[in-house]
Amino acid sequence: MIANPTAAPDIEGPPTEPQSPACVMCFNASDPSGASGLAGDIATVAAMGAHALPIVTAVVMRDTADVFDQHDIDPEAVAEQARGILEDVTISGWKVGFLGSADNVSAVAEILSDYTEIPLVAYVPNLSWMEEDQLQPYQDAFRELILPAAEVLVGSHKTLQDFLLPEWDSERPPSARELAVAAGEHGTRYVLVTGIMLASKGSEQFIDNVLASPQGAIAGEKFERFEASFIGAGDTLSAALASLLAAGGELQAAVGEALSFLDQSLDAGFRPGMGQIVPDRFFWALPPPEEGAADPEGGMPEPDDGKGNGAPRRVH
């Protein structure tokens, strides 16, 4: 008797690997508060669905209230970090934050010059805590070497005014377009200016955030001003924008989405210490608690004290 033949099993090929998320290389300082610097970049890039490649440029000594000191990373070590991973991973976007020193600016600029097709978002933080003999050469190098490579320069209105137009002497503040003209003289295509104060409407105070080119304002979003002090907002916005551009987003749409993300991160912000409020970049991952729901210990949620302590997180 001959046994009935059985069908040969299907032979499957090797499993297909899932598509990798967009990779964003972030040059920034280490911040032990976790609010800004590389910690903020990594959290934001992950929240935007991309993957961060963090390059340490300096170690900032700070808490959630103040910066006390900083230690630079050797320029060769900065370059070695970046070159090593660039030989292995294909990146789609750059985020440049605080680079620590003029020498590190030069090291980073040399790396950027080899990848001119990749969009760069540069962020200028408030560096008023730096000594003048360190600050001036750092800013000069940043203007000369980073701005020519930047697709978008991000910063608060006051910080960008001091950085781009230090001799501005008009009674009125410069417009976003005038800041874009100043940045454009160094080669930057666009500026994203945040924190532009607008006239009050009754008891409400609004701020404007404007994307501009040397030809004029392109887009913007107005938000109600928070009665609180934050740390890490600029790194959050610039890292979000870098992630969206790395994923192929169109500039105006990416700016609108990044600003909305920042607004909701600030609205859900929390205070981990005795200083400023930290943006919650993962506000979207936590469902809002039911009104009057008991906490895991069996008690009731603490009332909102206006500082993010013991209060349910809010999502727009």
Secondary structure, DSSP 8 states (H G I E B T S, - for coil): ----------------------EEEEEEEE-TTSSSHHHHHHHHHHHTT-EEEEEEEEEEEE-SS-EEEEEE--HHHHHHHHHHHHTT----EEEE---SSHHHHHHHHHHHTT-TTS-EEEE----TTS-HHHHHHHHHHIIIIIGGG-SEEEEEHHHHHHHH-TT---SS---HHHHHHHHHTTT--EEEEEEEE---BTTB-EEEEEEEETTEEEEEEEEE--SS-BSSHHHHHHHHHHHHHHTT--HHHHHHHHHHHHHHHHHT-B--SSS-BB--TTGGGS----TT---TTSS------SSSSS------
